[in-house]
Amino acid sequence: MDLIVDPPGRLLCHGRAYRCAIGRGGIAAEKREGDGVTPVGTYPLRRVYYRADRLRPPRTGLDVTALAPADGWSDAPDDLLYNTFVQHPHAHSAERLWRDDRLYDLIVVIGYNDDPVTPGKGSAIFMHVAKPDYAPTEGCVALSEPDLIAVLSECGGDSRIVIRELL
């Protein structure tokens, strides 16, 4: 099953349209670390992480793991673990997945730049919870929490996200 992201902010799943936020740099074929671009392409959905202190595990066919306070994601191109799950403290720059806001209460890892990893091509491209005003992300796709839960209920191990460029 494919999730289709059509700019400027719509995700299609099983014939239903959901509002979503995309990167502050828009959607583009060329992606670099820190540019705020959501990368064009078709990518597998790797895994779901969630805050067990705030949510129940989502119903989904994807692998699901509860987050812990030390969890992070390397965003340092010079790190041998670039664009992978890491634990804090970490010797290089790494985004914290355990956040005070609710944005990472539910995270879907998008299989972008992970097979193989190319340093500097971009990291931590997720589907996650949107800000209340659907403000742009740093390159991720973000939906309201109820919409993300609904979309996940339709996903299985073969699910992909197709991010289309604005024509």
Backbone bond lengths (Angstrom), bond angles and torsions (degrees), N, CA, C in turn:
res aa  C-N    CA-C-N  psi(-1)  N-CA   C-N-CA  omega(-1)  CA-C   N-CA-C  phi
1 M - - - 1.436 - - 1.524 109.26 -
2 D 1.328 115.69 132.33 1.450 121.25 179.91 1.520 111.40 -104.36
3 L 1.323 115.66 136.72 1.461 123.17 168.26 1.517 105.27 -96.85
4 I 1.310 117.35 130.59 1.459 121.46 -176.97 1.523 108.99 -110.26
5 V 1.330 116.53 123.80 1.461 121.34 174.89 1.519 107.77 -103.56
6 D 1.329 115.11 115.71 1.457 122.50 177.38 1.522 108.19 -110.29
7 P 1.323 116.86 124.56 1.464 117.99 176.06 1.532 110.04 -67.06
8 P 1.305 119.10 152.80 1.457 124.66 11.47 1.520 115.05 -92.93
9 G 1.313 120.83 7.64 1.460 119.24 178.10 1.507 114.11 165.31
10 R 1.317 115.70 57.14 1.463 120.59 179.37 1.520 108.58 -137.78
11 L 1.333 116.12 132.59 1.454 122.29 174.72 1.515 107.53 -114.32
12 L 1.321 116.90 128.15 1.458 122.73 179.21 1.518 109.58 -103.91
13 C 1.328 115.54 131.97 1.460 122.03 179.52 1.512 107.76 -143.94
14 H 1.323 116.79 118.27 1.469 122.27 179.40 1.530 112.71 50.26
15 G 1.318 115.82 43.78 1.454 120.84 177.05 1.512 115.38 79.10
16 R 1.307 117.51 0.42 1.468 121.09 178.88 1.522 109.28 -107.14
17 A 1.324 116.83 139.45 1.464 122.28 179.19 1.524 110.06 -100.49
18 Y 1.331 115.64 134.44 1.457 123.08 177.32 1.528 108.46 -122.00
19 R 1.315 116.15 140.53 1.463 119.88 173.83 1.525 108.44 -70.24
20 C 1.336 116.16 140.20 1.468 119.67 176.34 1.518 110.14 -144.70
21 A 1.305 115.35 158.46 1.463 122.69 172.99 1.520 107.72 -100.54
22 I 1.318 115.99 148.68 1.467 122.17 175.55 1.522 108.29 -125.01
23 G 1.307 116.49 -177.85 1.456 121.86 -176.23 1.513 114.52 -62.72
24 R 1.329 115.78 149.14 1.466 122.07 178.85 1.516 111.46 -61.93
25 G 1.341 117.50 -22.30 1.461 122.68 177.50 1.520 112.81 -91.42
26 G 1.352 116.84 6.84 1.455 120.89 -179.23 1.517 112.18 80.69
27 I 1.323 115.38 -160.88 1.458 122.33 178.46 1.518 106.91 -113.52
28 A 1.330 116.67 130.28 1.464 120.30 -178.09 1.524 110.68 -152.59
29 A 1.326 114.66 159.52 1.467 120.74 179.37 1.519 112.01 -75.41
30 E 1.317 117.46 -29.68 1.466 121.55 179.74 1.526 109.51 -97.45
31 K 1.313 116.14 122.82 1.468 122.58 -177.83 1.521 108.83 -126.22
32 R 1.341 116.62 134.65 1.459 123.37 174.90 1.526 108.38 -131.87
33 E 1.307 116.31 153.96 1.463 121.19 179.00 1.525 110.51 -55.37
34 G 1.339 116.35 127.80 1.450 122.18 174.00 1.514 116.19 84.52
35 D 1.348 119.20 0.93 1.460 120.52 -176.44 1.522 114.25 -82.98
36 G 1.336 118.01 -8.61 1.457 121.08 178.83 1.518 114.64 74.11
37 V 1.330 116.88 12.73 1.463 121.86 -178.58 1.526 110.52 -88.31
38 T 1.331 115.86 138.31 1.457 121.71 169.08 1.521 106.45 -88.90
39 P 1.349 118.33 123.13 1.470 120.46 -171.58 1.532 114.18 -77.75
40 V 1.332 115.30 131.73 1.463 122.21 174.21 1.517 108.82 -64.93
41 G 1.318 117.13 141.82 1.462 120.66 173.99 1.502 112.56 145.10
42 T 1.317 114.31 -179.09 1.462 123.31 177.92 1.521 107.66 -114.82
43 Y 1.331 116.42 122.52 1.463 121.57 -172.92 1.526 111.12 -133.58
44 P 1.325 117.07 143.93 1.464 119.52 174.71 1.529 110.55 -71.48
45 L 1.316 115.52 157.92 1.463 121.53 171.91 1.522 106.21 -96.97
46 R 1.320 117.13 117.92 1.472 121.87 -169.94 1.522 114.72 -84.81
47 R 1.323 116.67 -48.47 1.471 120.68 -170.42 1.509 109.01 -165.53
48 V 1.333 115.54 157.44 1.457 122.74 175.34 1.525 108.40 -114.83
49 Y 1.331 116.10 133.23 1.457 122.73 171.24 1.529 107.32 -116.01
50 Y 1.332 116.30 145.76 1.461 119.70 -179.96 1.514 110.31 -147.30
51 R 1.339 116.07 156.93 1.458 123.18 176.81 1.518 108.78 -87.26
52 A 1.317 117.27 103.84 1.466 122.15 -177.95 1.525 112.17 -67.29
53 D 1.330 117.80 -20.27 1.460 119.98 176.81 1.527 111.95 -79.41
54 R 1.336 117.34 -9.39 1.462 121.63 -178.41 1.532 113.96 -122.25
55 L 1.326 117.06 -25.64 1.468 121.54 -175.50 1.519 110.75 -137.09
56 R 1.328 114.43 157.42 1.461 119.64 168.52 1.524 107.74 -82.27
57 P 1.322 118.28 158.75 1.466 118.58 177.10 1.526 109.88 -59.21
58 P 1.326 117.00 134.16 1.461 118.42 179.65 1.522 111.59 -69.69
59 R 1.321 115.64 148.36 1.463 121.13 174.46 1.525 107.19 -80.56
60 T 1.332 116.63 116.58 1.453 121.42 -176.99 1.519 109.31 -163.00
61 G 1.318 115.79 160.20 1.459 121.18 174.69 1.519 112.88 -88.93
62 L 1.336 117.11 0.58 1.464 121.69 176.82 1.520 110.00 -86.68
63 D 1.330 117.08 158.45 1.461 121.13 174.28 1.524 108.93 -65.72
64 V 1.330 116.62 137.72 1.462 122.69 -175.77 1.522 109.17 -125.08
65 T 1.347 115.88 133.98 1.459 122.07 179.68 1.526 109.08 -134.91
66 A 1.325 116.89 135.96 1.462 121.26 174.89 1.530 109.60 -75.76
67 L 1.326 115.45 138.73 1.469 121.08 176.77 1.524 110.60 -77.22
68 A 1.324 114.83 157.12 1.460 122.81 173.41 1.530 107.85 -127.13
69 P 1.330 118.16 158.02 1.465 120.92 -175.39 1.537 115.48 -56.55
70 A 1.303 119.23 -27.57 1.468 121.15 -177.76 1.533 113.45 -88.62
71 D 1.314 118.39 0.55 1.465 120.83 -175.07 1.521 112.10 -72.24
72 G 1.340 114.94 142.37 1.459 120.95 179.63 1.516 111.39 -151.07
73 W 1.345 114.69 -179.23 1.463 121.62 179.80 1.517 107.34 -140.73
74 S 1.328 117.08 119.55 1.464 120.75 -176.44 1.525 111.40 -66.26
75 D 1.347 114.87 128.66 1.462 120.96 176.62 1.528 111.64 -122.71
76 A 1.324 116.39 19.49 1.467 122.06 -179.70 1.527 109.72 -100.19
77 P 1.351 118.08 111.06 1.460 120.32 -177.51 1.531 114.94 -56.34
78 D 1.343 117.43 -25.00 1.470 120.05 -179.97 1.532 113.11 -87.47
79 D 1.319 116.97 1.95 1.462 122.60 179.00 1.530 109.55 -85.58
80 L 1.319 117.37 133.05 1.467 120.39 175.96 1.529 111.53 -62.47
81 L 1.332 117.06 -20.83 1.465 121.99 178.95 1.531 111.74 -100.78
82 Y 1.331 117.47 20.09 1.469 122.50 -179.90 1.525 111.24 -50.91
83 N 1.320 114.67 135.66 1.457 124.33 179.17 1.528 113.21 59.85
84 T 1.330 114.92 39.63 1.463 120.42 174.31 1.534 109.95 -137.50
85 F 1.302 114.69 163.46 1.463 123.92 175.52 1.525 108.41 -65.80
86 V 1.338 117.16 133.19 1.464 122.68 179.09 1.531 109.09 -138.61
87 Q 1.314 115.17 172.74 1.464 122.06 176.71 1.525 109.24 -114.26
88 H 1.344 116.07 140.91 1.470 121.85 174.10 1.514 108.45 -90.63
89 P 1.312 119.15 144.41 1.461 125.46 0.08 1.531 110.65 -71.20
90 H 1.339 114.58 146.96 1.465 121.64 -179.25 1.521 107.36 -127.71
91 A 1.321 116.93 141.61 1.465 121.95 -174.67 1.531 113.11 -65.87
92 H 1.324 117.38 -21.00 1.469 121.80 -178.70 1.522 109.28 -118.72
93 S 1.320 116.03 173.00 1.461 121.13 176.57 1.528 109.95 -60.14
94 A 1.310 115.93 133.00 1.465 121.08 178.81 1.521 108.76 -151.71
95 E 1.316 114.91 131.60 1.451 121.16 178.05 1.527 109.41 -67.89
96 R 1.319 115.97 140.21 1.461 120.72 175.31 1.514 109.34 -84.12
97 L 1.332 116.86 128.02 1.461 121.33 178.87 1.526 111.92 -86.66
98 W 1.335 116.57 -23.53 1.469 122.45 178.37 1.527 106.12 -91.86
99 R 1.325 116.42 102.69 1.461 121.48 -171.92 1.521 111.32 -117.07
100 D 1.341 114.91 156.45 1.463 120.17 176.65 1.527 111.32 -72.34
101 D 1.351 116.60 -36.46 1.461 118.20 176.86 1.534 108.44 -75.89
102 R 1.302 118.20 -179.68 1.468 121.40 -174.42 1.540 112.63 -98.31
103 L 1.322 117.98 3.09 1.467 121.05 -171.94 1.521 113.62 -61.13
104 Y 1.317 117.48 -34.81 1.461 120.92 -178.76 1.527 112.23 -106.42
105 D 1.315 117.08 21.87 1.467 119.15 174.05 1.528 110.52 -62.81
106 L 1.330 115.88 -25.73 1.462 122.47 178.93 1.531 106.98 -143.61
107 I 1.328 116.43 119.28 1.466 122.72 -175.95 1.519 108.71 -128.43
108 V 1.324 115.92 134.31 1.463 121.72 171.37 1.526 106.55 -113.88
109 V 1.318 116.96 119.99 1.461 120.49 179.16 1.527 108.68 -77.20
110 I 1.326 115.04 121.13 1.459 122.26 175.77 1.521 107.62 -89.36
111 G 1.323 117.00 131.32 1.466 122.09 -176.47 1.518 113.09 -74.92
112 Y 1.327 116.54 56.89 1.463 122.96 177.05 1.530 109.79 -97.92
113 N 1.308 116.93 133.73 1.472 123.67 176.91 1.528 112.27 51.89
114 D 1.329 115.33 44.41 1.466 117.75 -179.60 1.525 114.10 -128.47
115 D 1.329 118.34 -0.76 1.470 119.72 -177.34 1.523 110.96 -151.83
116 P 1.340 118.20 75.06 1.467 128.23 3.65 1.531 111.87 -90.29
117 V 1.314 115.19 169.56 1.455 121.82 175.74 1.532 108.34 -83.14
118 T 1.327 116.44 132.35 1.459 122.47 174.28 1.523 107.89 -113.39
119 P 1.335 118.00 114.76 1.470 120.36 -179.01 1.527 111.79 -55.26
120 G 1.340 115.55 132.29 1.453 122.07 176.83 1.516 115.19 87.28
121 K 1.329 117.89 -7.16 1.466 121.21 -177.31 1.537 112.67 -82.04
122 G 1.308 117.57 -6.45 1.461 121.49 178.53 1.509 111.79 120.70
123 S 1.330 114.67 145.60 1.465 120.70 -176.84 1.522 110.33 -141.40
124 A 1.320 114.70 166.54 1.470 122.67 173.89 1.526 111.75 54.59
125 I 1.321 116.69 48.54 1.460 120.85 175.14 1.538 106.52 -90.98
126 F 1.314 114.53 109.83 1.459 122.49 -173.72 1.533 111.02 -124.67
127 M 1.321 114.90 165.12 1.461 121.58 156.09 1.517 103.96 -100.59
128 H 1.322 116.54 131.81 1.468 119.32 -179.15 1.515 109.52 -149.52
129 V 1.318 116.39 -176.30 1.462 122.56 -177.95 1.530 109.21 -74.38
130 A 1.327 115.72 133.89 1.464 121.89 -179.85 1.524 111.27 -79.44
131 K 1.329 115.07 155.72 1.456 120.50 169.14 1.529 107.24 -66.53
132 P 1.334 117.91 154.92 1.469 119.78 -177.71 1.531 113.86 -53.76
133 D 1.341 117.63 -32.20 1.466 120.89 -178.90 1.534 112.72 -95.33
134 Y 1.341 116.74 8.70 1.467 122.73 -178.81 1.532 111.12 56.68
135 A 1.323 116.33 37.47 1.467 120.88 177.07 1.528 108.91 -59.35
136 P 1.344 117.01 152.33 1.460 120.08 -179.87 1.530 112.46 -57.97
137 T 1.313 114.87 152.98 1.464 122.93 179.11 1.526 109.53 -97.37
138 E 1.313 116.12 -176.23 1.467 121.79 175.16 1.524 111.41 -88.59
139 G 1.319 117.45 10.89 1.466 122.40 179.90 1.514 112.69 136.61
140 C 1.317 115.91 -6.10 1.465 121.57 -179.48 1.525 111.14 -84.87
141 V 1.326 114.56 175.11 1.460 123.17 171.42 1.524 105.64 -110.22
142 A 1.336 117.17 126.74 1.462 120.36 -175.30 1.524 111.07 -127.01
143 L 1.330 115.07 135.98 1.466 122.88 179.53 1.524 108.80 -126.12
144 S 1.326 116.66 163.54 1.464 118.64 172.82 1.531 107.60 -60.71
145 E 1.321 116.35 155.30 1.466 119.62 -179.86 1.531 112.30 -57.78
146 P 1.352 119.52 -47.42 1.465 118.24 178.86 1.535 112.95 -61.61
147 D 1.329 116.81 -37.67 1.467 119.66 178.90 1.523 111.10 -68.07
148 L 1.326 117.49 -40.76 1.463 120.49 178.89 1.530 110.24 -63.70
149 I 1.311 117.34 -40.63 1.466 121.13 177.14 1.534 110.12 -62.63
150 A 1.340 116.95 -42.44 1.470 120.77 178.99 1.526 111.00 -63.79
151 V 1.321 117.50 -43.83 1.471 121.73 179.57 1.528 109.92 -63.47
152 L 1.328 117.00 -43.98 1.472 120.09 -179.72 1.521 112.05 -61.15
153 S 1.319 117.19 -31.89 1.465 119.55 -179.65 1.528 111.83 -65.63
154 E 1.324 116.95 -17.64 1.468 122.42 178.93 1.528 112.38 -94.92
155 C 1.321 117.73 -7.70 1.468 121.73 -172.78 1.522 112.93 -91.57
156 G 1.319 114.33 144.98 1.456 122.36 174.50 1.514 109.94 -132.88
157 G 1.309 116.27 -174.94 1.455 121.74 -176.30 1.515 115.09 -61.11
158 D 1.320 117.73 -20.33 1.465 120.64 179.63 1.528 112.19 -101.07
159 S 1.305 118.03 7.49 1.463 121.48 -178.32 1.521 111.56 -69.17
160 R 1.331 114.24 144.83 1.465 120.91 179.88 1.531 108.29 -134.12
161 I 1.323 114.77 160.60 1.451 120.76 171.60 1.519 107.23 -114.47
162 V 1.322 115.57 131.06 1.460 122.38 179.21 1.522 106.73 -111.54
163 I 1.320 115.79 113.09 1.467 121.24 -178.23 1.524 107.18 -103.65
164 R 1.323 114.56 116.24 1.461 120.98 -175.43 1.525 110.51 -98.06
165 E 1.322 114.78 145.44 1.457 121.22 177.85 1.522 110.05 -80.88
166 L 1.321 115.53 145.42 1.457 120.92 175.76 1.520 108.35 -65.68
167 L 1.310 116.32 127.04 1.467 120.49 -178.26 1.509 111.09 -94.07
